[in-house]
Amino acid sequence: FMGTFIVPFVGFGLGDVDLVIRILVVLTLFTSAYMAEVIRGGLQVVPKGQIEASYALGLNNFWTTTLIILPQALRAVIPAMMGQAVSLFKDTTLVYLIGLFDVLGVMIQVLGDAATGYTLYPREGYLWLGIIYFIISYLMADVSRRIERTGAGAVRRETM
């Protein structure tokens, strides 16, 4: 809605920009605001004592942020970031409402075309689409669990 009506109204000359580009800009701004809040929450997780200890060791602001704060903060927000990614993936279906085609739009087009012979099976089409969205969302969540468990700063135990 914002990409279709508000962006051309606010910005001069933005009405001539392709609708796909406007939607990408709006989705990017929307998601970046949520991601900024997620990362801000992760930065607040880092104990103040560790920051003070890094200054006591003689690290400046850049190295304190790079070596101490960000690894802990980003590790703490992996589940929230992946939840936001899954939510964004599911929200992309909303572009069908303004006339852009995605997987849902293609499904509706196939179900509405009498030449395909699928007009009698709308439930099966939507069930198939739901299964596809579930599989992709589950795979994204599984990748998040694996990253959280084995990578991205996790302490790996040495086997003896």
C-alpha positions in Angstrom: 0.0 0.0 0.0 2.8 2.4 0.9 4.8 1.6 -2.2 1.7 2.0 -4.4 0.1 5.2 -3.0 2.3 6.9 -0.4 5.8 6.8 -1.9 4.7 8.5 -5.1 2.8 11.1 -3.1 5.6 11.9 -0.8 8.6 11.8 -3.2 8.7 14.0 -6.2 9.1 11.9 -9.4 8.9 8.6 -7.6 5.6 7.8 -9.3 7.5 7.1 -12.5 9.7 4.5 -10.8 8.7 0.9 -11.4 6.3 -0.6 -8.8 8.6 -3.5 -8.0 11.4 -1.1 -7.1 9.0 0.9 -4.9 7.8 -2.2 -3.1 11.4 -3.4 -2.6 12.3 0.0 -1.0 9.3 -0.1 1.3 9.9 -3.7 2.4 13.6 -2.9 3.0 12.7 0.1 5.1 10.1 -1.8 7.0 12.4 -4.8 7.7 15.4 -2.6 8.6 13.4 -0.9 11.3 12.6 -4.2 12.9 16.1 -5.5 12.5 17.5 -2.4 14.1 15.3 -3.0 17.1 16.4 -6.6 17.3 20.1 -5.7 17.1 19.6 -2.9 19.7 18.1 -5.5 22.0 21.2 -7.7 21.4 23.5 -4.8 22.2 21.8 -4.4 25.6 22.4 -8.0 26.5 26.2 -7.5 26.7 27.2 -7.0 30.3 28.7 -3.6 31.1 31.5 -5.3 33.0 32.9 -6.8 29.8 32.9 -3.4 28.1 34.8 -1.9 31.1 37.2 -4.8 31.1 38.0 -4.2 27.4 38.8 -0.6 28.1 40.9 -1.7 31.0 42.9 -3.8 28.6 43.5 -0.8 26.5 41.1 -1.5 23.6 39.6 1.6 21.9 35.9 1.9 20.9 36.4 0.3 17.5 38.1 -2.8 18.8 35.8 -3.1 21.8 32.8 -3.1 19.5 34.4 -5.4 16.9 35.9 -8.0 19.3 33.7 -7.9 22.4 30.3 -6.4 21.9 29.2 -7.5 18.4 30.0 -11.2 18.6 28.0 -11.5 21.8 25.1 -9.3 20.7 24.7 -11.0 17.3 24.9 -14.4 18.9 22.1 -13.5 21.3 19.8 -12.3 18.5 20.1 -15.2 16.0 16.6 -16.6 16.9 15.0 -13.1 16.6 16.7 -12.3 13.3 15.7 -15.6 11.8 12.1 -15.1 13.1 12.1 -11.8 11.3 13.4 -13.4 8.1 10.7 -16.0 8.2 8.1 -13.3 8.8 9.4 -11.3 5.9 9.3 -14.4 3.7 5.6 -14.8 4.6 4.9 -11.1 4.2 6.0 -11.1 0.6 2.7 -12.7 -0.3 1.0 -9.4 0.4 2.4 -7.9 -2.8 -0.3 -9.9 -4.6 -2.9 -7.4 -3.2 -1.4 -4.5 -5.1 -1.1 -6.3 -8.4 2.4 -7.9 -8.4 2.7 -11.6 -8.9 4.4 -14.0 -6.5 3.8 -17.7 -5.7 0.3 -16.9 -4.5 -0.5 -14.8 -7.5 0.7 -17.6 -9.9 -1.4 -20.1 -8.0 -4.5 -18.0 -8.2 -3.8 -17.4 -11.9 -3.4 -21.2 -12.6 -6.6 -22.0 -10.6 -8.6 -19.3 -12.5 -7.5 -20.5 -16.0 -10.0 -22.9 -17.4 -7.4 -24.2 -19.9 -5.2 -25.7 -17.2 -8.0 -27.9 -15.9 -7.2 -27.0 -12.3 -10.3 -24.8 -11.6 -12.0 -27.7 -9.8 -9.1 -28.2 -7.4 -8.6 -24.9 -5.5 -8.2 -26.6 -2.1 -5.4 -28.8 -3.3 -3.6 -25.8 -4.9 -3.8 -23.8 -1.6 -2.7 -26.9 0.4 0.3 -27.3 -1.9 1.2 -23.7 -1.5 0.8 -24.0 2.3 3.1 -27.0 2.3 5.7 -25.1 0.2 5.7 -22.2 2.6 5.9 -24.5 5.6 8.9 -26.4 4.1 10.8 -23.2 3.3 10.0 -21.7 6.7 11.0 -24.9 8.5 14.3 -25.1 6.6 15.0 -21.5 7.6 14.3 -22.2 11.2 16.5 -25.4 11.0 19.4 -23.4 9.7 18.9 -20.9 12.6 19.0 -23.8 15.1 22.2 -25.2 13.5 23.9 -21.8 13.5 22.9 -21.1 17.1 24.1 -24.5 18.2 27.4 -25.0 16.3 28.5 -21.7 14.8 28.5 -18.0 14.9 30.7 -17.7 18.0 29.5 -20.8 19.8 32.1 -22.5 22.0 33.0 -25.8 20.4 34.0 -28.6 22.7 37.2 -30.4 22.0 36.7 -34.2 21.9 39.3 -36.3 23.5 
